[in-house]
Amino acid sequence: MHSLVRSAAQHIERELLVDHSQCQQALFDTYLRTDARSRAAVMAVGDSLVMTNAKAQQLLDAVDQAVLQEHARFLMRRHDVTDDRIELPSGTSVRIRGSRIMVGNDIAGMVLVITDVSAVPGEGRIGAGRIHRGNPSSRGPARHPNAAWRLAAHGRTKRPR
């Protein structure tokens, strides 16, 4: 009986490691694809894994990175996609767009594209540590030039009349 329990425990441990590695691999693959096609800062956040490209490291200090990581962990448990504007503790205002990465029913993490909007005319500043979130379609075309993306992000295929 003892060897049966030990064998079952080892089997469960191996399966958990395989599942964990699949999640990390999916997050890593998505991060690499996103980084390759983006000129912006990119960050991938999982439960126990964080990856950033050089642009993200230049844009964000350690405190800002920690704030974005925690925000990403919050979002990945609640949303498939995100498009937020945040003023970070350093005073830098950023727009984060991201997608949750799933492996089966497990959340692998979230990959974010981070754009500095501090100096962008019309973006304005948001109060320190404040998050601006909402319906992207209510923000108008100046902030979301790609209407198809905006509609797809909300699961619609046709523009409301």
Residue frames as qw, qx, qy, qz and C-alpha x, y, z in Angstrom:
[[0.000, 0.885, 0.465, 0.000, 0.00, 0.00, 0.00],
 [0.327, -0.777, 0.088, 0.531, 2.82, 2.42, 0.88],
 [0.372, -0.169, 0.583, 0.703, 4.56, 1.94, -2.49],
 [0.202, 0.615, 0.685, 0.334, 1.25, 2.47, -4.31],
 [0.126, -0.935, -0.256, 0.208, 0.75, 5.84, -2.56],
 [0.382, -0.601, 0.335, 0.617, 4.37, 6.85, -3.26],
 [0.372, 0.148, 0.698, 0.593, 4.01, 5.88, -6.93],
 [0.103, 0.798, 0.569, 0.169, 0.77, 7.84, -7.25],
 [0.243, -0.885, -0.052, 0.394, 2.37, 10.88, -5.61],
 [0.400, -0.359, 0.505, 0.675, 5.33, 10.74, -8.02],
 [0.292, 0.437, 0.712, 0.466, 2.96, 10.44, -10.98],
 [0.027, -0.914, -0.402, 0.042, 0.94, 13.46, -9.82],
 [0.351, -0.737, 0.172, 0.551, 4.15, 15.44, -9.27],
 [0.399, -0.051, 0.628, 0.667, 5.36, 14.64, -12.82],
 [0.175, 0.662, 0.656, 0.318, 2.00, 15.65, -14.28],
 [0.162, -0.926, -0.216, 0.264, 2.02, 18.94, -12.37],
 [0.385, -0.533, 0.375, 0.653, 5.52, 19.70, -13.66],
 [0.334, 0.248, 0.700, 0.581, 4.48, 18.93, -17.24],
 [0.039, 0.841, 0.528, 0.116, 1.41, 21.18, -16.91],
 [0.297, -0.844, -0.005, 0.447, 3.52, 23.92, -15.32],
 [0.403, -0.293, 0.514, 0.698, 6.09, 23.71, -18.11],
 [0.273, 0.516, 0.681, 0.443, 3.38, 23.86, -20.78],
 [0.077, -0.935, -0.332, 0.102, 2.06, 27.07, -19.24],
 [0.360, -0.713, 0.245, 0.550, 5.53, 28.59, -19.06],
 [0.428, 0.008, 0.654, 0.624, 6.28, 27.52, -22.63],
 [0.190, 0.729, 0.602, 0.265, 3.02, 29.02, -23.93],
 [0.181, -0.940, -0.120, 0.264, 3.76, 32.29, -22.12],
 [0.442, -0.501, 0.438, 0.601, 7.33, 32.33, -23.41],
 [0.407, 0.284, 0.688, 0.530, 6.27, 31.59, -27.01],
 [0.090, 0.871, 0.465, 0.129, 3.64, 34.35, -26.96],
 [0.320, -0.843, 0.082, 0.424, 6.13, 36.79, -25.42],
 [0.467, -0.247, 0.551, 0.646, 8.68, 36.05, -28.18],
 [0.299, 0.532, 0.657, 0.444, 6.10, 36.48, -30.95],
 [0.074, -0.942, -0.323, 0.051, 4.81, 39.73, -29.46],
 [0.407, -0.719, 0.225, 0.516, 8.31, 41.11, -28.92],
 [0.493, 0.007, 0.609, 0.621, 9.32, 40.23, -32.49],
 [0.199, 0.605, 0.588, 0.499, 6.43, 42.16, -34.05],
 [0.223, -0.931, -0.288, 0.018, 6.31, 45.12, -31.66],
 [0.440, 0.525, -0.215, 0.696, 8.54, 48.16, -31.39],
 [0.423, -0.719, 0.088, -0.545, 7.17, 48.91, -27.94],
 [0.160, -0.400, 0.795, -0.427, 8.01, 47.67, -24.48],
 [0.775, -0.112, -0.513, -0.352, 6.76, 44.11, -23.87],
 [0.237, -0.373, 0.751, -0.490, 6.23, 42.32, -20.57],
 [0.692, -0.148, -0.649, -0.279, 5.04, 38.77, -19.93],
 [0.301, -0.393, 0.587, -0.640, 3.71, 38.01, -16.46],
 [0.679, -0.175, -0.691, -0.176, 2.86, 34.60, -15.05],
 [0.709, -0.676, -0.151, -0.131, 2.33, 33.46, -11.49],
 [0.732, -0.561, 0.204, 0.328, 6.03, 32.74, -10.98],
 [0.624, 0.104, 0.401, 0.663, 7.62, 34.13, -14.13],
 [0.173, 0.914, 0.122, -0.345, 8.21, 37.65, -15.51],
 [0.634, 0.102, 0.381, 0.665, 9.94, 38.54, -18.78],
 [0.158, 0.910, 0.121, -0.364, 10.61, 42.04, -20.13],
 [0.718, 0.495, 0.122, 0.475, 12.36, 43.26, -23.23],
 [0.497, -0.050, -0.121, 0.858, 15.07, 45.94, -23.17],
 [0.077, -0.477, -0.240, -0.842, 12.57, 48.70, -24.00],
 [0.616, -0.654, -0.373, -0.231, 10.44, 47.80, -20.97],
 [0.724, -0.354, -0.258, 0.533, 13.52, 47.80, -18.76],
 [0.318, 0.161, 0.040, 0.933, 14.47, 51.27, -20.05],
 [0.267, -0.543, -0.333, -0.723, 10.96, 52.68, -19.69],
 [0.704, -0.600, -0.232, -0.300, 10.10, 51.26, -16.27],
 [0.011, -0.568, 0.690, -0.449, 11.97, 51.47, -13.01],
 [0.216, 0.005, -0.958, 0.189, 11.76, 48.60, -10.49],
 [0.254, 0.269, 0.605, -0.705, 8.74, 50.03, -8.67],
 [0.547, 0.365, -0.174, -0.733, 6.84, 50.65, -11.93],
 [0.438, 0.196, -0.843, -0.242, 7.62, 47.11, -13.06],
 [0.035, -0.109, -0.905, 0.409, 6.30, 45.69, -9.79],
 [0.407, 0.339, 0.325, -0.783, 3.08, 47.74, -10.09],
 [0.577, 0.346, -0.435, -0.598, 2.51, 46.54, -13.67],
 [0.290, 0.119, -0.950, 0.003, 3.21, 42.93, -12.69],
 [0.140, 0.233, 0.786, -0.555, 0.63, 43.04, -9.91],
 [0.490, 0.406, 0.054, -0.770, -1.87, 44.79, -12.19],
 [0.486, 0.295, -0.704, -0.426, -1.30, 42.12, -14.88],
 [0.134, -0.026, -0.968, 0.213, -1.84, 39.32, -12.33],
 [0.327, 0.343, 0.521, -0.710, -5.09, 40.98, -11.28],
 [0.520, 0.438, -0.221, -0.699, -6.24, 41.39, -14.90],
 [0.328, 0.259, -0.861, -0.290, -5.30, 37.91, -16.10],
 [0.052, 0.178, 0.934, -0.306, -7.70, 36.35, -13.62],
 [0.290, 0.551, 0.504, -0.599, -10.58, 38.53, -14.77],
 [0.483, 0.736, -0.033, -0.473, -10.19, 39.51, -18.45],
 [0.862, 0.262, 0.330, 0.282, -9.18, 37.87, -21.72],
 [0.490, 0.462, 0.110, 0.731, -7.88, 41.17, -23.14],
 [0.299, -0.769, -0.298, 0.480, -7.07, 44.53, -21.64],
 [0.374, 0.543, 0.143, 0.738, -6.51, 48.07, -22.82],
 [0.439, -0.804, -0.323, 0.237, -5.76, 50.33, -19.84],
 [0.305, 0.702, -0.191, 0.614, -4.03, 53.60, -19.17],
 [0.717, -0.585, -0.285, 0.249, -2.12, 53.88, -15.91],
 [0.108, 0.855, -0.339, 0.377, -0.03, 56.58, -14.29],
 [0.828, -0.058, -0.464, 0.311, 2.79, 54.75, -12.56],
 [0.567, -0.732, -0.185, 0.331, 4.43, 55.78, -9.27],
 [0.545, -0.145, 0.199, 0.802, 7.33, 57.34, -11.21],
 [0.199, 0.636, 0.084, -0.741, 4.85, 59.69, -12.93],
 [0.051, 0.185, -0.760, -0.620, 5.10, 57.94, -16.29],
 [0.699, 0.278, 0.297, -0.588, 1.72, 57.42, -17.94],
 [0.059, -0.225, 0.898, 0.373, 1.47, 54.21, -19.95],
 [0.793, 0.151, -0.091, -0.583, -1.07, 52.44, -22.08],
 [0.263, -0.258, 0.930, 0.012, -1.06, 48.69, -21.61],
 [0.793, 0.211, -0.214, -0.530, -2.66, 46.35, -24.10],
 [0.112, -0.373, 0.916, -0.090, -2.56, 42.68, -23.36],
 [0.790, -0.008, -0.423, -0.445, -3.98, 39.22, -23.78],
 [0.687, -0.395, 0.547, -0.268, -4.44, 36.42, -21.32],
 [0.419, 0.386, -0.797, -0.199, -2.60, 33.23, -22.32],
 [0.819, -0.187, 0.325, -0.434, -4.48, 30.00, -21.60],
 [0.247, 0.290, -0.915, -0.135, -3.33, 26.37, -21.73],
 [0.312, -0.356, -0.880, -0.046, -6.47, 24.30, -21.58],
 [0.372, -0.810, -0.412, -0.191, -8.31, 25.59, -18.52],
 [0.633, -0.491, -0.151, 0.579, -5.16, 26.97, -16.88],
 [0.155, 0.987, -0.020, 0.020, -4.08, 30.60, -16.99],
 [0.812, 0.135, -0.073, 0.563, -0.45, 30.73, -18.13],
 [0.346, -0.421, -0.111, 0.831, -0.19, 34.49, -17.74],
 [0.316, 0.895, 0.286, -0.131, -0.61, 37.72, -19.64],
 [0.573, 0.063, 0.245, 0.780, 1.56, 39.39, -22.27],
 [0.025, 0.894, 0.278, -0.351, 1.45, 43.20, -22.28],
 [0.493, 0.437, 0.180, 0.730, 2.52, 45.76, -24.85],
 [0.326, -0.746, -0.309, 0.492, 3.39, 48.95, -22.97],
 [0.387, 0.593, 0.225, 0.669, 3.41, 52.38, -24.61],
 [0.281, -0.358, -0.307, 0.836, 4.58, 55.58, -22.91],
 [0.098, 0.734, 0.533, 0.409, 1.75, 58.11, -23.36],
 [0.378, -0.628, -0.271, 0.624, 3.18, 60.76, -21.03],
 [0.136, -0.430, 0.240, 0.860, 4.21, 63.01, -23.91],
 [0.146, 0.345, 0.783, 0.497, 1.42, 62.12, -26.36],
 [0.215, -0.012, 0.038, -0.976, -0.84, 65.14, -27.01],
 [0.641, -0.150, -0.315, -0.684, -4.46, 64.51, -26.10],
 [0.638, -0.119, -0.754, 0.102, -3.74, 61.55, -23.84],
 [0.420, -0.732, 0.077, -0.531, -3.62, 63.72, -20.74],
 [0.187, 0.304, -0.816, 0.454, -2.38, 62.72, -17.34],
 [0.698, -0.450, -0.496, -0.252, -4.24, 60.49, -14.98],
 [0.480, -0.770, 0.271, -0.321, -3.98, 60.88, -11.20],
 [0.075, 0.548, -0.821, 0.145, -1.01, 59.10, -9.60],
 [0.186, -0.072, 0.961, -0.194, -1.54, 55.37, -9.43],
 [0.611, 0.357, 0.306, -0.638, -4.90, 55.74, -11.19],
 [0.301, 0.052, 0.878, 0.369, -6.14, 53.30, -13.75],
 [0.494, 0.364, -0.039, -0.789, -8.37, 54.34, -16.61],
 [0.154, 0.058, 0.965, 0.206, -10.37, 51.44, -17.88],
 [0.494, 0.424, 0.357, -0.670, -13.63, 51.19, -19.66],
 [0.718, 0.504, 0.480, 0.016, -15.34, 50.58, -22.91],
 [0.423, -0.226, 0.396, 0.783, -12.77, 51.39, -25.62],
 [0.211, 0.538, 0.618, 0.534, -15.53, 52.29, -28.07],
 [0.175, -0.911, -0.364, 0.084, -16.60, 55.14, -25.77],
 [0.464, -0.581, 0.147, 0.652, -13.17, 56.72, -26.09],
 [0.448, 0.828, 0.005, -0.336, -13.63, 57.49, -29.76],
 [0.875, 0.434, 0.026, 0.211, -11.50, 56.91, -32.85],
 [0.155, 0.876, -0.380, 0.254, -8.68, 59.25, -31.80],
 [0.447, -0.571, 0.657, -0.207, -7.58, 56.79, -29.13],
 [0.648, 0.009, 0.761, 0.030, -8.48, 53.61, -31.04],
 [0.300, 0.507, -0.406, -0.699, -7.83, 54.09, -34.74],
 [0.228, 0.096, -0.918, -0.310, -8.46, 50.43, -35.53],
 [0.643, -0.117, 0.121, -0.747, -12.22, 49.98, -35.20],
 [0.827, 0.073, -0.517, -0.206, -12.03, 46.28, -36.15],
 [0.423, 0.152, -0.742, 0.496, -9.69, 45.60, -33.23],
 [0.265, -0.158, 0.413, -0.857, -11.96, 47.52, -30.88],
 [0.780, -0.035, -0.130, -0.611, -15.01, 45.52, -31.94],
 [0.769, 0.128, -0.625, 0.030, -13.16, 42.20, -31.80],
 [0.179, 0.250, -0.690, 0.655, -11.92, 42.97, -28.31],
 [0.450, -0.025, 0.444, -0.774, -15.54, 43.10, -27.18],
 [0.368, 0.126, 0.921, -0.022, -16.63, 39.98, -29.05],
 [0.516, 0.673, 0.310, -0.430, -18.56, 41.85, -31.72],
 [0.554, 0.087, 0.583, 0.587, -18.11, 41.57, -35.44],
 [0.172, 0.663, 0.456, 0.568, -20.33, 44.44, -36.53],
 [0.116, 0.103, -0.246, 0.957, -20.32, 48.06, -35.49],
 [0.052, 0.565, 0.734, -0.373, -23.40, 49.02, -33.42],
 [0.122, 0.501, 0.453, 0.727, -25.88, 51.31, -35.16]]
